[in-house]
Every structure is written in C-alpha cells, then in structure tokens.
C-alpha cells in the first residue's frame, strides 16, 4: 500500500442498507414512482450505471416492506443468487433482499468503491454462507477491508480505470467489426 493510504472497513466508509420486497400479490405496492432492482436484472446490465429498472414500487410498497430508497451514486451489490453483481444508481432506488446498498461517505468516491468491489468478487463470494445458496451477510460485508487513499487519488485511479475500460470496449468493438467483415 502506498504512503498516505489507510485501510478501513466497509462499515467505516459506507452505510450498508438491506433490501426488501413488497408483497407481490398487493397491486398497490407495484408500478410506482420508485425504481426497484434485483440481482437478476443487475446481471443483465452492460454498464455500471442504472437509472431505470424493469420494476418499480410505490410509497406504500416501501412503507410496507423492508425496502429502503438508496440515494443516487450508491453502489448496489448482489449479496445472493449470485454474490457479486454491481451497479451504481443515478436515481433514488430500492432493491430486493438479494442486494445490499452501499452508501459511500464523503471521503469515498462511488466509482472507486465500485471498482474495488469488482476486484474482490471472489473474496466476497468466499465470505458467503448457506446450504441452499450462498449469501453474503451485512455483518460480513461491513468487515471487508478497503484500501483508502485520499479522495484526489481515488479520482485519479478511477480516471485511469475508466480510460482503460473504454479502450478495451473500443478494441472489442473493432474486433467484432473485423470478424463481421
């Protein structure tokens, strides 16, 4: 680790918010103003950012379930079925119980958190427990260490990674085009 960096836990730098599902048979809980995402939908995403989801819930759906709205630029992690899908919400959003919302503190860049969690999916999976399917508990997630440089350094790292992933996407697009030709 570089000089000036510290190691914190997820609990030190994020609020971890559990998701929930309103009763599916109650129509007044569904098709409302609040976006609501599941691990299955997260797995279909090709970009980190999400503004609109396949399903939405109402105020009554939030009030009558354990679902909570996450503020924009939270990092949403699927914590079961499977562990490790990641998105960043650009609009207030709730999740089902198969997700954990990580609301970063002011000294943690949301995209840095996203990239870091992407890099440790195997560790997160190894921390999961369960007989039928693995689930990563909020308690275990909160204990996960995160290397934390100053915010300016986090932003520099994010810019480098964004540029690298854009170049990879361009190379893939060119390879696909060449293959078609």
Residue pairs with C-beta under 8 A, 6 or more apart in sequence:
1 7
1 147
2 149
4 149
4 150
4 153
5 147
5 148
5 149
5 153
6 147
6 148
7 145
7 146
7 147
7 148
8 145
8 146
8 148
9 142
9 143
9 144
9 145
9 146
10 16
10 102
10 141
10 142
10 143
10 144
10 146
11 142
11 143
13 104
13 105
13 107
13 108
13 113
13 146
13 148
14 75
14 102
14 103
14 104
14 105
14 108
14 113
15 102
15 103
15 105
16 100
16 101
16 102
16 103
16 138
16 141
16 142
17 68
17 70
17 74
17 100
17 101
17 102
17 103
18 66
18 68
18 97
18 100
18 101
18 138
19 66
19 67
19 68
19 94
19 95
19 96
19 97
19 98
19 99
19 100
19 101
20 65
20 66
20 67
20 68
20 94
20 95
20 96
20 97
21 65
21 67
21 96
21 97
22 29
22 30
22 57
22 60
22 61
22 62
22 64
22 65
22 67
23 29
23 64
23 65
24 30
26 61
26 64
28 58
28 60
28 61
29 57
29 58
29 60
29 61
29 64
29 65
30 55
30 56
30 57
30 58
30 61
31 55
31 56
31 58
32 56
32 57
32 58
32 59
32 60
32 61
33 56
33 58
33 59
34 56
34 57
34 58
34 59
34 61
34 62
34 69
34 92
34 93
34 94
35 50
35 51
35 52
35 53
35 56
35 89
35 91
35 92
35 93
35 94
36 53
36 55
36 56
36 57
36 61
36 67
36 93
36 94
36 95
36 96
37 50
37 53
37 54
37 76
37 87
37 89
37 93
37 94
37 95
37 96
37 99
38 55
38 95
38 96
38 98
38 99
39 78
39 80
39 81
39 82
39 85
39 96
39 98
39 99
40 81
41 53
41 54
42 50
42 76
42 78
42 85
42 86
42 87
42 99
43 78
43 82
43 85
45 85
45 87
48 86
48 87
48 88
48 111
48 114
49 87
49 88
49 89
49 90
50 87
50 88
50 89
50 90
50 93
51 89
51 90
51 91
52 91
53 93
57 65
57 67
57 94
61 67
62 68
62 69
62 94
66 97
67 94
67 95
67 96
68 94
68 101
69 92
69 93
69 94
70 76
70 89
70 92
70 93
70 94
70 95
70 101
70 103
71 92
71 103
72 89
72 90
72 91
72 92
73 88
73 89
73 90
73 104
73 110
74 88
74 89
74 93
74 101
74 102
74 103
74 104
74 110
75 86
75 87
75 88
75 101
75 102
75 104
75 110
75 113
75 114
75 117
76 86
76 87
76 88
76 89
76 93
76 95
76 99
76 100
76 101
76 102
77 83
77 84
77 85
77 86
77 99
77 100
77 101
77 102
77 117
77 124
77 136
77 141
78 84
78 85
78 86
78 98
78 99
79 98
79 99
79 100
79 128
79 135
79 136
79 137
79 138
79 141
80 98
80 128
80 130
80 133
80 134
80 135
80 136
81 98
81 133
82 125
82 134
83 121
83 124
83 125
83 128
83 134
83 135
83 136
84 121
84 124
84 125
86 114
86 117
86 118
88 110
88 111
88 114
93 101
95 101
100 136
100 138
100 141
102 113
102 117
104 110
104 113
107 148
107 151
108 146
108 148
108 151
108 154
109 151
109 154
109 155
109 158
111 158
111 162
112 154
112 155
112 157
112 158
113 146
115 157
115 158
115 161
116 146
116 147
117 124
120 144
123 144
124 136
124 141
124 144
125 134
125 136
127 136
127 140
127 141
127 144
128 134
128 135
128 136
128 140
129 135
129 137
129 140
148 154
149 157
